[in-house]
Amino acid sequence: MIRTLPLTTALAAGLALAGCNKSPEPPKTETETVATGDVVTASSNPTVGGAEMLPTKNIVENASASPIHKQLVAAVKQADLVTTLSGAGPFTVFAPTDEAFAQVPAVTRDGWMRPAQKSVLAGVLKYHVVPGKLSAADIEAKIAEGKGKAVFKTVDGQDLTATISDGKILLTSASGNKAVVTQGDVNQSNGVIHVVDAVLLPKM
C-alpha cells in the first residue's frame, strides 16, 4: 500500500526545500567608485570622530555628521558656502576640527562669525579647499616630484605648501602657520576630506 504524507507535512517539506535553494542576499552598502576605479564602500571609508562617513554623501552632509567638525559646519553656513561645497566639485578639503578652531583667539574666531566679516570668513574657508580630488598618496607624490615640497593653488587663489614631517603631510599657509593631516582619504561623493589639526590662515 502506498502511504501518503499529510498535507501540512508535505507543504512544510516543500517550503524547506525551496528555502535551501535560495542563497542569502548580501548586505546592502553605499558605494562610490573613485577616480582610480577602486570601489569605496561605507565600511571601507574611515569614520571621523566615531561617525560613519558615507562615500555617497557630499562634503557638507558628511561634515555635518561629524561630531568633531561642528565649528567648521557652522562657519560654512555663516559664509554661505553650503551650496558650493555640496556641488559637483570635485574638491579636496582640509577640514579643521573643533579643537583646531579652539586654537584661534576667541576675538578672531567670534569676529569671523559676524555678518560684517562674512567675506573674510569665506576667504579663510576657501583657503582650505583645493580644486580636484587629491588623495593623500597624490599629495605625497606631488611632494616627491617637487623634491620635498608641493604648492597647491586653493579656491581662495592663494598658495598652500605641503611637505612631509615625521611621516605625515604638513601644510604651511601663506601667512606661515602650519597644520598636520591627522586623518586622510575620507571619500565624498564630490571629493575628499583630509582632517587637519589647525586652521590655515591665508594672507589677509
C-alpha positions in Angstrom: 0.0 0.0 0.0 1.3 3.5 -0.9 1.4 5.8 2.1 0.7 9.5 1.6 2.0 12.3 3.8 -0.4 14.6 5.5 -0.9 17.8 3.5 0.7 20.1 6.2 3.8 17.9 6.3 4.2 18.0 2.5 3.8 21.7 2.4 6.4 22.2 5.2 8.9 19.9 3.3 8.3 21.9 0.1 9.0 25.2 1.8 12.1 23.9 3.4 13.5 22.7 0.1 12.6 26.0 -1.5 14.5 27.8 1.3 17.6 25.7 0.7 17.8 26.7 -2.9 17.9 30.5 -2.0 21.3 32.0 -1.4 21.5 34.7 1.3 21.3 38.2 -0.1 24.5 40.2 0.5 24.1 43.2 2.9 23.4 46.5 1.1 26.2 49.1 1.3 26.6 52.5 -0.1 29.5 52.6 -2.6 31.4 55.1 -4.7 33.9 54.4 -7.5 36.8 56.7 -7.1 38.9 58.1 -9.9 41.3 55.2 -9.8 38.5 52.8 -10.4 38.6 51.4 -6.9 35.2 50.9 -5.2 34.8 52.6 -1.9 32.1 51.2 0.4 30.8 52.8 3.6 32.6 50.1 5.6 36.0 50.9 4.0 35.6 54.7 4.3 37.2 56.0 7.5 35.0 57.1 10.3 35.5 60.6 11.7 35.1 61.2 15.4 33.4 57.8 15.5 30.8 58.8 13.0 30.2 56.9 9.7 31.2 58.8 6.6 29.2 57.7 3.6 31.0 57.9 0.2 27.7 58.6 -1.5 27.1 61.8 0.5 28.7 65.1 -0.2 31.2 67.1 1.8 28.7 69.2 3.7 26.5 66.2 4.5 29.4 64.1 5.9 30.9 67.1 7.8 27.5 67.7 9.4 27.5 64.1 10.6 31.0 64.5 12.2 30.9 65.3 15.9 34.4 67.0 15.7 33.5 69.4 12.9 30.6 71.4 14.4 32.5 74.7 14.3 33.5 74.1 10.6 30.0 73.4 9.6 28.7 76.5 11.4 31.3 78.6 9.6 30.4 77.1 6.2 26.8 78.0 6.8 27.7 81.5 8.0 29.8 82.1 5.0 27.1 80.9 2.6 29.3 78.1 1.2 26.9 75.2 1.7 25.7 75.2 -1.9 29.3 75.5 -3.2 30.6 72.6 -1.2 27.5 70.5 -1.9 28.1 70.9 -5.7 29.7 68.5 -8.1 33.2 69.5 -7.5 35.4 67.6 -7.1 37.1 69.3 -4.1 39.9 68.4 -1.8 39.0 69.9 1.7 41.5 70.2 4.5 38.9 70.1 7.4 40.0 71.7 10.7 38.5 70.1 13.8 36.7 71.9 16.6 39.9 71.7 18.6 41.7 73.4 15.7 39.2 76.2 15.8 39.6 76.5 19.6 43.3 77.4 19.0 42.3 80.5 17.1 42.0 83.5 19.5 38.4 83.9 20.6 38.2 87.5 19.5 39.3 86.5 16.0 37.1 83.4 15.9 34.0 85.3 17.1 34.7 88.1 14.7 34.6 85.7 11.7 31.1 84.7 12.6 29.8 88.3 12.5 27.8 89.2 9.4 30.2 92.1 8.6 33.1 89.6 8.4 31.3 87.1 6.1 33.7 87.7 3.2 36.7 87.3 5.5 35.3 84.0 6.8 34.6 82.8 3.3 38.2 83.6 2.3 39.6 81.6 5.3 37.3 78.6 4.4 38.1 78.7 0.7 41.8 78.6 1.6 41.2 75.1 2.9 39.8 73.9 -0.4 41.8 72.8 -3.5 40.1 72.1 -6.8 40.1 68.4 -7.8 40.3 65.2 -5.8 43.7 64.7 -4.3 44.2 61.6 -2.2 47.0 61.5 0.5 49.0 59.4 -2.0 48.5 62.1 -4.7 49.7 64.8 -2.4 52.8 62.7 -1.3 53.6 62.1 -5.0 53.4 65.8 -5.7 55.8 66.4 -2.8 58.2 63.8 -4.1 58.0 65.3 -7.6 58.8 68.7 -6.1 61.8 67.3 -4.3 60.3 67.7 -0.8 57.7 70.4 -1.5 54.4 70.8 -3.3 52.5 74.0 -3.8 48.7 73.9 -4.4 46.5 76.8 -5.6 43.5 77.0 -3.3 40.0 78.1 -4.2 40.8 81.4 -2.4 43.5 82.0 -5.0 46.5 81.8 -2.6 49.2 79.1 -2.4 49.2 76.3 0.1 52.5 74.4 0.6 52.7 70.7 1.5 55.8 68.9 2.9 56.4 65.7 4.8 57.2 65.9 8.5 57.6 62.8 10.7 55.9 60.7 8.1 52.8 63.0 8.0 51.6 65.6 5.5 52.4 69.1 6.9 50.7 72.1 5.4 52.1 75.6 5.6 49.8 78.5 4.9 50.6 81.7 3.1 50.8 83.5 6.4 53.2 81.0 7.8 51.1 78.9 10.3 51.1 75.1 10.0 48.6 72.2 10.1 49.2 68.4 10.1 46.9 66.0 8.3 45.8 63.8 11.1 43.4 61.7 9.1 43.4 61.4 5.3 41.3 60.0 2.5 37.7 60.4 3.8 36.0 59.9 0.5 32.9 62.0 -0.5 30.6 61.9 -3.5 32.1 65.2 -4.6 35.7 64.9 -3.5 37.7 64.0 -0.4 38.3 65.4 3.1 41.6 65.3 5.0 41.2 66.2 8.7 43.8 68.7 9.9 44.7 69.9 13.4 44.9 73.7 12.8 43.0 76.4 10.9 45.2 77.5 8.0 45.4 81.3 7.7 45.7 83.0 4.3 47.3 86.4 3.9 44.6 88.9 4.6 
